[in-house]
Amino acid sequence: MRLQSVMIAMLLLLATGCATYRDDSLARMNTLPLQYEKFDVQIAWEVTSAQGSTVINGVVKNIRYFEMSQLQIQVASLDDNGKRVHQAVDFISTLRENEAGSFTLKLPQLASGSRLRFIYSYIGTSGGRSGGTSWEQSFESKVP
């Protein structure tokens, strides 16, 4: 009987350990100063300077699909005519619905007010057997 009690206690302890898992990316999303939201994703990021570079650290959250695969985030700096000057890309592993992943992009040092074009792309599936939907979206922001 005592062994049974110990086994039950251990199982309960293991079960509660799983229940306390938290996603640090989701918690971090709420603390980042710049935000974007569309029907499929939420993106939050910050722009900092480090060692002569502009660094964009952020989080992207899948809010639409059962699964997003081949997810990538690109950021390009733009000149006054809207043409790309510099570009960086980061790849994020597959995200299930309501999961988030982090990205980091590094560009040459940019002045405050410089224009940035974000482009994200992925293949979204709704959990069925179809091949999924390829999607690409872009938006612009400025360096704070």
matplotlib code that plots the C-alpha trace (Angstrom):
import matplotlib.pyplot as plt

x = [0.0, 2.8, 4.5, 1.2, 0.9, 4.5, 3.8, 0.6, 2.5, 5.2, 2.7, 0.9, 4.2, 5.1, 1.7, 1.9, 5.4, 4.0, 1.2, 3.8, 5.5, 5.5, 6.6, 9.2, 8.6, 4.9, 5.8, 8.4, 6.0, 4.1, 7.2, 8.5, 7.7, 6.9, 3.9, 2.2, -0.9, -2.7, -5.2, -2.4, 0.4, 1.3, 4.8, 6.6, 10.1, 12.7, 15.4, 18.8, 22.3, 25.2, 28.8, 28.0, 24.9, 21.2, 19.8, 16.1, 15.1, 11.5, 8.9, 6.3, 3.2, 1.0, -2.6, -4.3, -3.1, -2.9, 0.8, 3.1, 6.2, 9.1, 8.4, 10.9, 11.2, 13.0, 13.8, 15.2, 16.3, 14.9, 16.3, 14.2, 12.8, 11.7, 14.5, 16.3, 19.6, 20.3, 18.5, 18.6, 16.6, 16.0, 14.3, 12.0, 11.1, 7.6, 5.0, 1.8, -1.3, -0.7, 3.0, 5.7, 9.2, 12.1, 14.1, 17.1, 18.2, 21.3, 21.6, 24.4, 23.9, 20.7, 19.7, 16.6, 13.7, 15.1, 12.4, 12.2, 10.2, 9.3, 8.4, 7.2, 6.4, 5.3, 3.3, 0.1, -1.9, -5.2, -4.5, -5.9, -4.0, -3.8, -0.5, -1.1, -1.3, 1.9, 1.6, 3.8, 2.9, 4.8, 4.6, 6.7, 8.0, 10.7, 13.7, 12.8]
y = [0.0, 2.4, 1.8, 2.6, 5.9, 6.8, 6.0, 8.1, 11.0, 10.8, 10.7, 13.8, 15.6, 14.8, 15.9, 19.2, 19.8, 19.6, 22.1, 24.7, 24.9, 28.4, 29.9, 32.6, 34.0, 34.6, 36.4, 38.5, 39.5, 41.7, 43.6, 44.6, 48.2, 47.8, 45.7, 44.5, 42.3, 40.8, 37.9, 35.3, 36.6, 38.9, 40.4, 42.4, 43.7, 46.2, 48.0, 48.5, 49.6, 47.3, 47.4, 49.6, 47.7, 48.0, 44.9, 43.9, 41.4, 40.1, 37.5, 36.2, 34.3, 32.1, 33.1, 31.6, 28.2, 24.7, 24.9, 27.3, 25.8, 27.4, 30.6, 33.4, 37.0, 39.4, 43.1, 45.5, 49.1, 51.4, 54.5, 57.6, 56.1, 52.9, 50.7, 48.1, 49.1, 46.3, 43.1, 40.4, 37.2, 34.8, 31.4, 30.2, 26.5, 25.3, 27.0, 25.5, 27.6, 30.1, 29.3, 31.9, 32.0, 34.5, 36.1, 38.4, 40.4, 42.5, 45.4, 48.1, 51.1, 53.0, 56.5, 57.1, 57.5, 55.2, 53.1, 49.4, 46.9, 43.7, 40.6, 37.4, 34.2, 30.7, 27.7, 27.4, 24.3, 23.8, 20.3, 18.5, 16.5, 19.3, 20.8, 24.1, 27.7, 29.7, 33.2, 36.3, 39.7, 42.9, 46.1, 49.1, 50.6, 53.2, 53.0, 54.7]
z = [0.0, 0.8, -2.6, -4.2, -2.4, -3.4, -7.0, -7.1, -5.5, -8.1, -11.0, -9.6, -9.2, -12.9, -14.1, -12.3, -13.7, -17.2, -16.3, -15.2, -18.6, -20.0, -23.3, -22.7, -26.2, -25.4, -22.2, -23.9, -26.6, -24.2, -23.2, -26.6, -27.6, -31.3, -32.4, -35.6, -35.9, -38.9, -39.2, -39.1, -36.9, -34.1, -34.3, -31.6, -31.7, -30.5, -32.3, -30.6, -31.6, -30.9, -32.2, -35.2, -36.2, -35.9, -34.2, -34.4, -31.8, -31.9, -31.4, -33.9, -32.9, -35.1, -34.4, -37.5, -38.6, -37.0, -38.2, -39.9, -41.5, -43.4, -41.5, -42.2, -41.2, -43.5, -42.8, -45.4, -44.9, -47.6, -49.2, -49.9, -53.1, -51.3, -52.7, -50.6, -49.3, -46.8, -46.0, -43.3, -42.8, -40.0, -40.1, -37.5, -37.0, -37.3, -35.1, -34.0, -33.4, -30.5, -30.3, -30.7, -31.8, -31.5, -34.3, -34.5, -37.5, -37.9, -40.3, -40.7, -38.4, -39.3, -38.3, -36.3, -38.7, -41.3, -43.1, -42.6, -44.6, -42.8, -44.9, -43.4, -45.3, -44.4, -45.4, -43.3, -42.8, -41.1, -39.9, -42.9, -45.6, -48.1, -49.0, -47.2, -48.1, -49.1, -47.8, -47.8, -46.3, -45.8, -43.7, -43.0, -39.8, -38.8, -36.7, -33.4]

ax = plt.figure().add_subplot(projection="3d")
ax.plot(x, y, z, "-o")
ax.set_aspect("equal")
plt.show()
